[in-house]
């Protein structure tokens, strides 16, 4: 019956792919179990308990005040004014001709009056801010953006819009990288996830790293552990052999003689991949044909050593959905994904379905108690929850497939119960899944990217949008400050805000 169920899933997946290629809808996804919301414990507010919005007038800055008069009949008495606030938006083209004075000095030099701050090219900072906000935050495609600007009376071409989106955006890419460095150096925990992405007409993957204070995206051709460790370096390109690197190699079962070759050598830091690869060739490690691959394990160890050498992930817990590439350092697992395995298990008889539902109810109650422990951790609760975990996942039922799944989940006990030692970490990766939706939406609307600069800009701006949202900063105001729009308030680097903002509960 299990083999039949596997074949049925394969056929259904092939039918979905055929329907997608023909432009039709595929099979709907299985609905989530709802374990997290059902065990939230917060009472639902009725209609009478809804919080009032508050005064709107106090939140608005009035730019203009007009007095409207009326011809009243003779004998009427004046009773004051009836106020009405009207919010409007002014969108119109504004062309400025800068006449810059030019002087010729006695020594033959030409002195020209400088341009005002924010003027960079033939399009002003307000227009550049509008283009960036519409494309990245508003998810407007380039052709529609061009049509929109032309409708406003702006003479602009598609090529010029692409230049506004991609050219000379290095300071935004650098700020997004600084946000990642600040987040990884100060975060107590991060959640990670990935999704498919297209770049240069090839399939790739977009990896998300973040917590309740920052988000960062990166699109790469693969999603191996080697690739994830490269991303965790946060822009640093070196390879380092230190105590953390050696410990990583031992944990991954690298041969002792190979570890001694690397640890006893005088060279411990390598500036780039080419220097590291040359070092491995000099030590004849690349010529070894054994399992596990010594080159891959040694490279992963050197990358992990670089991460630690730069002060990143000092005591940070990485919470993932049990994808193998994310299992580095202190690792925790998502309970929602673990329970989903039980929820999606194929059942063939009424007895199997009854056993499955009974176990799910036990897991739900256990999950609710884990939430209560996070709010009020005690030594007694910690010991009781550990013992209760064994009773649930060592249970043997009359359902062989469920027994194998329980044994698999029990093998992940340390990662699933990481919250007992670190109550501040979340029990799920819902934050990452919510963050990565903007990348999925951008992929569906705009497809893939064609150049490395375009890919880097897309990832950087989506990272900055999500980070501004978590720091409760207006992305429109952020762009105004960075593009030197007149009247924009000053704003420090987001990386400083990530490390100074008080953390909110996950």
N, C-alpha and C positions, 0 to 999 in steps of 0.2 A: 504493500500500500504506500509506503514511503517512496518507492521508486516511481509509482504511478503519479503521486503528488509532485515529485520533482519534474517528471516529463510534462505534466500539465502546466506547471509554472513556466517551463521553457517554451512551450507552445504559445502560452498567453503573452510572454515577452516578445516572441517573434511576431505575433499578430499586432501587438502595440507598435512595434517598429514599422511594420508595413503600413499601418494606419497613419503613423506620423509622416512617413515618406510621401503618402498620398495626400497629405494635408488635412486629414481627418483627426478627430479627437481620439486619444488613447484611453486605455482603461483607467478609471480613477484610482488614486492611491488609497491604501487602507487607512482608515481614520485612526488618529492617535488614541492611545488608551485613556488619556485624561488623568493619569495617576497624580501628576504634580498639582493640578488644580483641585482635584477631589480631596487631596490631603492637605490643602492649604490651611484650613482651620480658621480662616477669617470669615466672620459672619457677613452675609450679603446684606447690603443696605437696601431698605425699602424705598419707596417713593418719598416718604417723609424724611428719610435720613440723608437725602442728597445734599451735598455741600453747595452753598450759594456761590455764584461766580464772582461776586463783588462788583464794585463800582468800575465802569468802563472809563468814565471821564477822568478819573485819577491816573489812568495808565497812558493817556494820550497827551501829546504835546500839540497845543493849538497853534497853527501857523497863520491863520487869518481869522479875523472877526468882522462880520458884516452885520449892519443894522438894517432891517427891513421895515419900511414904514407903510402905513395903511391910511386911507382917507376915512376917518371915523365920522359918523353923523354928528351934527351939532348937539352940544350938551353932554357928550360922552366924557367919562372920567378915565384918565390914564392909569392903568393897573400894572405897569412894569413890562417886562419882556418874558416871552416863552422861548427857552433855549432848545436848540436841536443840533446835535453834533453829527456832522456828515464827513465820513472818511472817503477820500478820493485818491486817485493816482494820476500823476502827470507824466505822460510819456510823449515826448516830441523830440525831433532831431535838433541838435544844437551844434553849429559849426563855428569854430573859432579860428580866426586867421592871426597867427602870431607873427608880428613884424619885429624881428630881432635886429637890434642895432649891430652893425659891423664896423670895427675900427681897425685901421692899419697903423701899427706902432712905428716908431722911428727906426727900429731894428728889423723891420720887414715882417713882423708877426701880425696875424689877424686875430683880433679879439671880438668874440661874438657873445651877445647876451644869452645867458643860460635859460633853458626852458623851465617852467614851473615843475614842482614835484608831481610825479604821477604821469607826466606826459612822456610816453615811450612809443614813438611811431605815429601813424596817422589816425589812430583811434584812441579816444580818451579813456580815463580809468573807469568812468561810469559804464561806458559801453563794454569794456572788457569784463567788468564785474557782472554785468547782465548776461553776457555770453557764457561765462564760466558757471554761473548759478543755474541758468536754464539748462545747460547741457548735462552737468554733473548732478545737480540736486533735483532739477525738474525733469530729468530723463527725456529731454527733447532731442530728436535726431537732428543732424546737421542740415539736411535739406529743409526741414520745417523751420529750423532756426534762421536759415538764410531767408526763407519766405517771410517769416515774421519780421525780421529787421528791415527788409525791403518794404514791407507794408507800413512800417513806421516812418519811411522816408530816408533810410540809411542806404547809401550807395556802397554795397559790399558784395563780394563774390564768395563762392563756396571755398575757394582756396584761401582767401583772407580769413574766413572764419576758422578754418583748420589751423592756420598759423596762430590765431589768437588762443586756440585751445592747447597747442603743443609747444610752440616756439618760446624760448626764454622763460620756462616755468621751473627752472632748476631750484629756485629758492623754495618753491612749494614741495618739490620732491625731497629736498634736504630737510625741511621741517617735519615732513611725515616720517622720515628716517629717525630724526631726533626724538620724535614722540615714541617710536618703538624702543629706542635705547633707554629713554627715561622710564617707560613702562616696565621693561624687563629688569631694570636695575632696582626699582622700588616696589614692584608688585608682590603681594603675598601669594597671589594665584593668577593664572591666566587660563582661559578656555580656548581651544583650537578646533578648527574644522576646515574642510576644503570642499570645493565644488568644481565642476568642469568649466573650462574656459577655452576660447579660440584665440590663437595668435599666429599671424602669418600663414593663414589657411591650414593650420595644424591644430589638433586637439591638445590641450594642456590642462593645467589645474591652477585654481586660485586658492591660496592658503590664507586663512584668517587667524590672527592672534590678537587677543584683547581681554579686557575685563570690564569692570563697571566704570573705568575712567578713560580708557583709550581703546582704539581699534586700529589695526593695521592690516593691509592686504598686499599680497605679492603673487603675481602670475608667473609660473614656471612650467617647463615642458613635462616634468614628472612630479611624483609625490612620494619619493622614497625617504627613508630616514636620513640618508645623506643630504638630500635636498632640504629637509626640515632643519637640520643642524646648520646648514649654510645660511638659512634665513634667520636663525636665532643669533647669528653673529651681528645682526643689525648693521650691515654695511661694512664691517671690518673684513678684510681679505686675507688675514694671516692664518697660519696653522701653528699650534703651540703644543709642545710636549711638556707636560707638568704632572703633578701628582693626580689631578682630576682626570687627565687624559689616560694615564697608566691604569687608574682604577676602572675607567670605562672599558679599556681593552680587556682587562681581566674579567670583568662582568660579562663580556661578550665572548668569552672562551678563546681568546687569541692565544696562540702558542707561547709558552714561556720564553724560549730563545728569541723569538721575534720581539717580544716586549723588552727584553734585556738589551737587544741591539739598539732599539730606539731610546730607551731610558739612559743607557750608559754613554751615548754619543754626546760630543760636546755641543753640537748644533741642536738647539731646542726651539727656536722660533724661525719661521719661514714666511717670507713676505707675501707670497702668492702661490697659486696652485702649481705653476711651473717649477718653482723652487722646491716645493714639497715633493712633487713627482720625481724630480731629479735626485732628491735625497733617497727616496725609496729605491730607485734604480741603483744607486751607488751601494746600498746595503744589500742588493740582490733580493729584496723582498718581492719585487714584481715578478721574479722568475719562479716563485713558489706556486705549486699547483696542489693546494690542499683545501680542505673545508673546515671551518668557514674561510672565506676569501680573506687572506691577511691584508691585502691592499685596502679593501673596503673597510674592514674593522679598524685598521690603523688610521685611515683617513677620518672615519667617524670620531675616533678618539682624539685626533689632533684638532678637529673642529670643536668638539666638546671642551677641550683644553683652551681653545681660543675664546669660547663663550665665557668660561670662568675667569680667564685672565683679564677680560675687559669688565669684570664686575657685574655680569648679567646673570640672572636666575640664581642669585646667591642662596636663597632659601625659598624659592618660588615653586609652587605645586602646579604642574601642567595637568589640566583636567581635559580628557578627550572622550571620544565615543568608542574607544577600544580599537581604533585603527593602529596598525603596527608601527607606522612611521612616527607617531607621536609619543611612543613609549621611551622617554628620555628623562633622566633626573628623577626628581620626586614626582610620581605619576599617580593621578587619581582618575577614576572612571565615572562615567555618567550613569546614574541609576535609571533614568528614563529609557536609555538605549538598552540597558540590561533587562528591564521589565518588558520592553518591546519584543525581545526574543521569545519570551513566554507567550505574549499576546498573539504573535504571528505564527506560533507553532501549529502545524497541521494536525487536526484531530480527525479520527475516523469513526469513533463510536460515541455513544452517549456517556459511557463510563469515562472515556478520555476527556470529553468536554467538561464533565463534572470535576474531575481531578484538576484540570487546568484552571478552572474558575476558582476552586478552593485555594490553590496555590497563589493565584494572583491576588486574592483577598488577603492572604497572609503577608505577601510582599507589600501591598498597599499599607497595611497597618504598620508594618515595620518601617516603611518609608516615612509615615507620619510621625513615628517616634524619633526617627533620625532628625526630622525637622525640629521637633521639640528639644532634642539634645543640643542642636546648634544654638538655640535661643538660651538654653540654661545648661551648659555642660557640667557634669559632675563625675567623680570617679566611680560611684556606684552605678550610674546609668551606663557609663562606658563599658564596664565589665559585663553588665547584663546584656547589652546590645551585642557584644562579641559572642557571648554564649548563645544568644538567640539566633544569630546569623548561622551558626553551625547547625542548629536544630532545623532551620528552614531548608538550607541548601544541601544538607547531608541526608535529607529525607529520601526514602525509596518508595516509589509509587508503582502502580500497575501499568504505567505508561513508559515503555523503554526509551522512547525519544526524549521525553521530559526528564528522565533520569540522567541521560547523557548531558542534557543542557544544564541541569542542576550541578553536575560535577564540574562542568566547564566554568560556571559562574562561581562555584566555591573555590576553584583554583585562582580566581581573581580577588580573593578575600582582602588582601592587603590594599589593593587599589580602590575597591569599593568602600572599604572602611577607613580610608584616609581621613575622612571627616571627623573620626573620633579623636585623632591626634591633632587635627587642624580644623577646629569648628568654624573658622572664618571662610573656608572654601565653599563653593556652591556644590549642590548635589547633582547638578545636571549641566549640560552645555547648551541650554536654550538661548543664552545670550549670544553665543557664536552663530547659532542657526538664524537668529533674528538679524544679526549684523550682516551675514553673508547674503541675505535676500536682495540687497541692493546690487550686488554683483550679478546675481541671477537675472534680475530685472534688466540691468544694462546689457547683459548678453542676449536676452530675448529681443530687446528693442533695437540695439545697434550692432549686434553680431560681435565679431572679433575685432582685434586691432591689427594694423598692418606694419607698424614700425615699433621699434623698441622704445622710442620716446613717447609714442602714443600710449603704449602699454603702461609705462612708468607713470605718465600723467594721470591716466584713468585710475590706477591703483592708489596713487598719492591723494588725489582729490576726494575719492570715496573714503579713504582713511581719515582725511581731515574733516569731512562732513560728519562722519560718525563720532569722531572725537569731540567736535564742537557740540554735537547733540548731547553727549554724555556729560560734558562740562557745563551744559546749559548756556552755551554761547551761540548767538545768532551767526550762522554761516555767512549771511549777507553782510553783517557788520564786520566779520573777520576778513572777508574779501576787501571790504572798503578800507580797512586799516592796512592790509598788506599791499594794496594797489595805490595807496596814497590818495584816496578820494578826498576832496576837500570837505572838512567837517567831520570826518570819521574819527571816532575816539581812539586813543592809544590802546594797544593790546599787546601784552608780552607774549613771548614764544609759548606755543601750546605745550611744549615739553616741560616748561617750568610749571605750568598750571596742572599738568598731570601729576607731578610729584608733590605739589602743595595743596591741591584740593582734597578736602576730607573725603575719605572713601564712604560710599553709600553701601548699605547691605545688599548683597547679590540677590 
